Amino acid sequence: MRSGRKLGKIPLSFSKTHLLKIFKAMDNKKDTRNMVASFCGLKLGLRVGEVANFTLAEIEWSTGCVNKVNTKAGTPRSLPMDKIFYKVISLWCGLLSKNTNYVFPSVIKLHEHIRSESFSNAFREYLGGVGLLIPDYKRADGRVGHRYSFHNLRKTFCSVLVNSGAPLMIVKSLMGHSKLAITEQYYIHLSGNEKRKEMEKAFGVTRPEPPTQQKDEFKPMQQSHFEAPKRNALYELEIQLVNGEISVDDYKQKVNVIMEAKKQLQSIERPREQI
């Protein structure tokens, strides 16, 4: 287990299979609030704290954008909503009380927003339920950090942008990164397929075609190919002589017998060839 996180660590994003398992688990529990909150991380790239303090005033329905003001870096950012998220968030907001200004109000006090730990802890439980709560490193305070958390939804959002070919500065703006080096990490770890696409654009690199297999080629070897080669009688005698199993006189005598037998066999086969 690693001792802590470092700049340059490969940004881990959720796969489609991971996301399907997580959202299915939420759906099975009819946990709409945590499902919508997770969508905010996945579709807008919001940090868990930014999800918690998400206000209704930050949603601009006419333009289909979320103008996030309360951000970690303190820099507002405009985030376009896709059709799926627009529908989800509009349905959710339609269920809220008129006495709240928050997308995720506190259950106890409607004029306050929910605590970010509520989303983090709930998401951690869902990760455990689908086998994704994996210990990965030790924090400075000695606690165990896990490979996946709510924050990986934001990383998935960034990875999708990068792999779709979004320019570096656009991704930095949407993510609200304070340093360009943080955004660059996602470009360094582009998938092999995306790297090939960019090479094809620039240099016309094409994927080589695999060799076509001919009908009579690449036949699987039969069992006979693995049989040890047959040893002739003279070779066997030489082995016996080297191993001291027979004497030199015995060797010479047996060689003479074998050679005489060969002569007799050749004399029999010659007349057949002439016929």
Disulfide bonds with the S-S distance in Angstrom:
none
